[in-house]
Amino acid sequence: MGGIAGGTGDDTGGTGRADAEASANAAARSPAEAGRPSGASGQTAATTVTTEVANGRRALAVWPGEPYPLGASFNGEGTNFALFSEAAECVELCVFDDDGAETRIELPETTGFVWHGYLPSIMPGQRYGYRVHGPWDPGRGQRCNPSKLLLDPYAKAIEGHVKWNPAVFGHRFDDLNARNPADSAPFMPRCIVVDPAFTWGDDKRPGTPFHETVIYEAHVKGMTKLHPAVDPDLRGTYAGMAHPAVIDHLLELGVTAIELLPVHQFVQDQHLLEEGLRNYWGYNSIGYLAPHNEYSSVGEQGGQVGDFKRMVRALHSAGIEVLLDVVYNHTAEGNHLGPTLSFRGIDNAAYYRLDPDPRYYTDYTGTGNSLNMRQPHALQLVMDSLRYWVLEMHVDGFRFDLAATLARELHEVDRLSAFFDLVQQDPVLSQVKLIAEPWDVGEGGYQVGNFPTRWSEWNGRYRDTVRALWNTSGASMGDFGYRLTGSSDLYESTGRRPFASINFVTSHDGFTLHDLVSYNHKHNEANLEGNRDGTDDNRSWNCGVEGPSDDPAVVTCREQQVRNFLATLFLSQGVPMLLHGDELGRTQRGNNNAYCQDNEISWIDWEHADLDLLEFTRRLIRFRRDHPVFHQRRWFEGRAVRGSANRDIAWFKASGEEMTDADWNEPSRDSLGIFFNGEAITSRGGRGERILDDSFYVLLNAHEGPVEFRLPRVLGECWEVDLDTDDFAAPGGDYRADQTVTLHERSLLVLRRVD
């Protein structure tokens, strides 16, 4: 490797406050601290910086460089560095040798508040960071502190982890308004200069239409950490996710897209580490262009970038899209008591939403801060990050965590905020899949149904209604009808299609599907928060026994309930999302908030997989794929189509009579028949061709006892059983019009018309 080699950034313990302060006193004085003029010099010729370092004198040439692109950009001969800061009076680039020796170079130019310089000797693999000189005045929202080594917001790779020590905090613990002079460099990770070159070959995006998409929400580590077919050295990594055995599982299951929990570089929370826990989910971002280094199988010094790209290439070759769960609503720096790792020390008031008292942060996320989406450079960071992951890393779309926060321009949530306007007109981002988690914790933050036309949304109404239907008998049948058919009440009026609804029964946040039918209450004791964390609104039912049971009746009830949930999910219009491991019977032992459980509680237990459940799930997804009547692009019209006597969809009581308005509003109703007319599909194929399918009659009994259904003659003469959640192993049987079909308690039956 050419150029300067850098510090290790290894994850060892801190040395204590006294040692940190001693380190700060011994550090080389910066130009601004020495009384030299700060700010841009205006020079245009090359400048040579000679700095005393531990292993002798090091001379580096620095040229003016360019203000764009931001970050560290290697061009084959050297590296351009560019950092935005309106607050800065001087910016120092800090480069590190292998032994940790630091060389500081004052960036020579500013253009539009972007500090920049080009170093011809800096090659890929170089470790670096920044120190920003400027005002420290928390009462005015200013928190510059040059004793803090700062991560580049545009770093494409980060090596090491934060080592929790008082030095990483910009303030003093005994006086929050006083600047902490301790040098944080010994306790900070390092940014890495990356060579973007990569051989993609014939990689191309699968481009699965949204209405044909089946999403599998997964965790890079949890998916593969215990997989017996994956080499132990690759388990829990991007390479493990790309392993043929994992891809074969996804292909045999039938999913078309994998949605990865956060892979942006994130920080391990101090309080979790002190309790022997870890931030497993990763919703604590600090590097929006850097793939998380713990998931790399080939080292952290830039190798994680190629590792991630190889994973995407392998999944694409199998026809599987890659979606990222992204966290642009807040960062790992937390509230006013949090560390100074990057944004806070670069330009606090630009990057964060501040309260009327600027010492404090506006918090719409429950994590301590919110990114300032009203500031052009904060918006630019988000947009540049998104484009980078699409153009350079070849991902196919994004799920935005707490997306309502991104829409907040003033206090209210504005669905036409600057961020959504930018995405709408962006030639890159407007072409990928965009999914919102449509809520945050602020006032008015629940925004299901209110996102712009190009967006799909996690449909929390779907989750709650379907859980209530099967588990608690508390669902309105009218509400369920909307959820089953794509939630037109939420999305149709804004010009969206059924695929605006991302349907899910479970996700990473909450019970697994196994636990949803095994526990009435959360059991989060392992989180060491006195079981106070996690929601109490689970709409779960334990089938009579709390937790594990070997009672045959309880086991049978639970297995059938799981099949009911899965069948409902994959027979619903919209886009189904399956939580990883739900097809295998994964349990978190009743923990509904396993964010800090980086262990067997969260990881998939492949050895004890429920193979019958796996086969049932595969069959369901194949059934959905093979029958377009269950994944239509357009809304049902509920009326006769193309002169047919039958409508595209019709609803019936168990008696065989059609549902009336009064029937829909009947609070005790828990059974229903739904006719799906495969000859009345209003959508057209990709070449404008008419789409035809079989016709189906779905019988649903959420009652605690058996219900007899009469088959209406108007729908057809002969029927065959295609799916039965009660007799799932060998469904079968023929029925004729006006015949009575008995559905056992809590079961679902799918009949196919054969006349």
PyMOL commands that set and color helices and strands:
alter all, ss='L'
color gray80, all
select helices_A, chain A and resi 17-26+138-140+166-168+185-187+210-212+220-224+238-241+244-253+270-274+293-295+303-317+343-351+376-391+403-407+418-425+429-431+460-472+477-484+488-494+498-500+513-516+525-527+552-571+582-584+594-596+606-608+611-626+628-630+661-664+713-715
alter helices_A, ss='H'
color red, helices_A
select strands_A, chain A and resi 47-53+56-62+71-74+79-84+90-96+102-106+109-111+114-119+127-133+136-137+142-143+158-159+190-192+215-218+257-260+264-266+285-291+321-326+397-400+433-436+456-458+501-503+575-579+649-652+671-676+696-701+707-710+718-724+734-736+740-743+747-753
alter strands_A, ss='S'
color yellow, strands_A
deselect
rebuild
show_as cartoon
